[in-house]
Amino acid sequence: MTAHTSPDSLAVRAGRAFRAYRDGDVGRMAEVVELLDPLLWRTARSQGADRETAADVVQVAWLKLVEHADRVADPQALLQWLLVTVKRECWRRTTRDRREIPSELDEDTPAPDLSPERLAEMSDDQRVLWRHVSGLSARCRTLLQVIAFADRPDYASISAALGMPVGSIGPTRGRCLAALRKALLSDASWGAPS
């Protein structure tokens, strides 16, 4: 079994929930949304969409899925169908010249709440960590966000969403984590007693 067809892969789990939805268990669509929404959001953002446009694009993808659920011939192909739908909608709404990955941490994705109240509640180490995460390259931040919000990262799906070869995801992730580790270890305030 390959990584993208493993019974625990994101695509397979979403496909099972989608099949149940099409078979009449309408509550299973919430499971599909919970599984795939963060990846669809990051896909839209990686295509150059701003936060507002990304929210619209992802919503359009979900609406198209509900309206055309019968067009997804194989429920296991649902993730690919949604990724293509998001990318096409982004391309329709944005110019191809603006295809840069957003440089700021997304406050609208399931990232930590960095509001002033939340910052005040954070430990010193958490503030130091997020300061160094925000100092990573856009590619590292995007990859680490996508991996962090998937309970079982599915490299085939991540590859499709971010346009990275599957074989480069692990090494890139390793380099990003090494850069973060190096930055943290060189910061005297990291791990300092309060």
C-alpha positions as CSV (number, residue, x, y, z in Angstrom):
1,M,0.0,0.0,0.0
2,T,1.4,3.4,-0.9
3,A,1.4,6.4,1.5
4,H,-1.6,8.0,-0.3
5,T,-3.7,4.8,-0.2
6,S,-2.9,3.8,3.4
7,P,-6.1,3.2,5.4
8,D,-5.1,6.1,7.7
9,S,-4.3,8.6,5.0
10,L,-6.1,11.9,4.8
11,A,-7.5,11.1,1.4
12,V,-8.8,7.7,2.4
13,R,-10.4,8.9,5.7
14,A,-12.1,11.8,3.9
15,G,-13.2,9.4,1.1
16,R,-14.9,7.1,3.6
17,A,-16.7,10.0,5.3
18,F,-17.8,11.4,1.9
19,R,-19.1,8.0,0.7
20,A,-21.2,7.8,3.9
21,Y,-22.5,11.4,3.2
22,R,-23.5,10.4,-0.3
23,D,-25.1,7.3,1.1
24,G,-27.4,9.4,3.2
25,D,-25.5,10.1,6.4
26,V,-25.5,13.9,6.0
27,G,-23.7,14.5,9.3
28,R,-20.5,13.0,7.9
29,M,-20.0,16.1,5.7
30,A,-18.9,17.8,8.9
31,E,-16.1,15.2,9.3
32,V,-15.0,15.8,5.7
33,V,-14.8,19.6,6.3
34,E,-12.9,19.1,9.5
35,L,-10.4,16.8,7.8
36,L,-9.8,18.8,4.7
37,D,-10.5,22.5,5.4
38,P,-7.1,23.4,6.8
39,L,-5.4,21.9,3.7
40,L,-7.8,23.6,1.3
41,W,-7.1,26.9,3.1
42,R,-3.4,26.5,2.8
43,T,-3.7,25.6,-0.8
44,A,-5.7,28.7,-1.6
45,R,-3.1,30.9,0.3
46,S,-0.2,29.2,-1.5
47,Q,-1.8,30.2,-4.8
48,G,-1.5,33.8,-3.8
49,A,-5.0,34.5,-2.5
50,D,-5.3,36.9,0.4
51,R,-7.2,35.9,3.5
52,E,-10.6,37.1,2.3
53,T,-10.2,35.6,-1.2
54,A,-9.0,32.3,0.3
55,A,-12.1,32.2,2.6
56,D,-14.3,32.8,-0.4
57,V,-12.5,30.2,-2.6
58,V,-12.7,27.5,0.1
59,Q,-16.4,28.2,0.6
60,V,-17.0,28.0,-3.1
61,A,-15.2,24.7,-3.2
62,W,-17.4,23.3,-0.4
63,L,-20.6,24.6,-2.1
64,K,-19.6,23.1,-5.4
65,L,-19.0,19.8,-3.7
66,V,-22.4,19.8,-2.1
67,E,-24.0,20.8,-5.4
68,H,-22.1,18.3,-7.5
69,A,-21.4,15.5,-5.1
70,D,-22.4,13.0,-7.7
71,R,-19.6,14.2,-10.0
72,V,-16.9,12.8,-7.8
73,A,-17.0,9.3,-9.3
74,D,-14.6,7.8,-6.7
75,P,-14.9,9.0,-3.1
76,Q,-11.1,8.3,-2.7
77,A,-10.5,11.0,-5.3
78,L,-12.4,13.6,-3.3
79,L,-9.3,15.3,-2.0
80,Q,-7.8,15.7,-5.5
81,W,-11.2,17.0,-6.7
82,L,-11.3,19.6,-4.0
83,L,-7.7,20.6,-4.5
84,V,-8.2,21.1,-8.2
85,T,-11.4,23.1,-7.5
86,V,-9.6,25.4,-5.1
87,K,-6.7,25.9,-7.4
88,R,-9.0,26.7,-10.4
89,E,-11.1,29.1,-8.4
90,C,-7.9,30.8,-7.1
91,W,-6.5,31.1,-10.7
92,R,-9.8,32.5,-11.8
93,R,-9.7,35.2,-9.0
94,T,-6.0,36.1,-8.9
95,T,-3.4,36.8,-11.4
96,R,-0.7,34.1,-12.0
97,D,1.9,36.8,-11.4
98,R,1.0,37.0,-7.7
99,R,1.7,33.3,-6.9
100,E,3.9,33.9,-3.9
101,I,3.3,32.2,-0.7
102,P,2.0,34.5,2.0
103,S,4.8,35.7,4.3
104,E,2.9,36.3,7.5
105,L,1.5,33.7,9.8
106,D,-2.2,33.2,9.1
107,E,-4.2,34.3,12.0
108,D,-7.4,33.0,10.3
109,T,-6.2,29.4,10.0
110,P,-6.2,27.1,13.1
111,A,-2.8,28.6,14.1
112,P,-2.4,29.8,17.7
113,D,-4.4,32.8,18.7
114,L,-1.8,35.6,18.8
115,S,-4.2,38.3,20.1
116,P,-2.9,40.6,22.8
117,E,-4.9,38.7,25.4
118,R,-3.4,35.4,24.2
119,L,0.1,36.8,24.1
120,A,-0.3,37.9,27.7
121,E,-1.3,34.4,28.7
122,M,1.6,32.7,26.8
123,S,4.6,31.5,28.6
124,D,7.9,33.2,27.8
125,D,9.0,30.1,25.9
126,Q,5.9,30.2,23.8
127,R,6.5,33.8,22.8
128,V,10.1,33.1,21.9
129,L,9.0,30.0,19.9
130,W,6.5,32.0,17.9
131,R,8.9,34.9,17.3
132,H,11.4,32.4,15.8
133,V,8.7,30.6,13.8
134,S,7.7,33.9,12.2
135,G,11.4,34.4,11.3
136,L,11.5,31.3,9.2
137,S,11.2,31.5,5.4
138,A,7.7,31.6,4.0
139,R,8.2,28.1,2.5
140,C,9.1,26.7,6.0
141,R,6.2,28.4,7.7
142,T,3.7,27.2,5.2
143,L,5.0,23.6,5.2
144,L,5.2,23.5,9.0
145,Q,1.7,24.9,9.4
146,V,0.2,22.3,7.0
147,I,2.0,19.5,8.7
148,A,1.1,20.8,12.2
149,F,-2.6,20.8,11.5
150,A,-2.8,17.4,10.0
151,D,-3.1,14.7,12.6
152,R,-1.5,12.2,10.2
153,P,0.4,14.2,7.5
154,D,-0.4,12.8,4.0
155,Y,2.6,13.7,1.9
156,A,0.8,13.1,-1.4
157,S,-1.9,15.6,-0.4
158,I,0.7,18.1,0.9
159,S,2.6,17.7,-2.3
160,A,-0.5,18.5,-4.4
161,A,-1.5,21.4,-2.1
162,L,1.9,23.1,-2.0
163,G,3.3,22.1,-5.4
164,M,6.3,20.4,-3.8
165,P,7.6,17.0,-4.9
166,V,6.7,14.3,-2.3
167,G,10.3,13.4,-2.0
168,S,11.3,16.9,-0.9
169,I,8.7,17.3,1.8
170,G,10.6,15.3,4.5
171,P,14.0,16.8,3.9
172,T,12.5,20.3,3.7
173,R,10.7,19.7,6.9
174,G,13.9,18.5,8.5
175,R,15.8,21.6,7.4
176,C,13.0,23.9,8.6
177,L,12.9,22.2,12.0
178,A,16.7,22.3,12.2
179,A,16.7,26.0,11.4
180,L,14.1,26.6,14.1
181,R,16.0,24.5,16.6
182,K,19.3,26.4,15.9
183,A,17.5,29.8,16.3
184,L,16.0,28.7,19.6
185,L,19.2,27.3,21.0
186,S,21.1,30.5,20.1
187,D,18.4,32.6,21.9
188,A,19.4,33.1,25.6
189,S,15.8,33.7,26.5
190,W,14.7,30.2,25.3
191,G,14.3,28.0,28.3
192,A,15.4,30.6,30.7
193,P,13.8,30.4,34.2
194,S,10.9,32.9,34.7
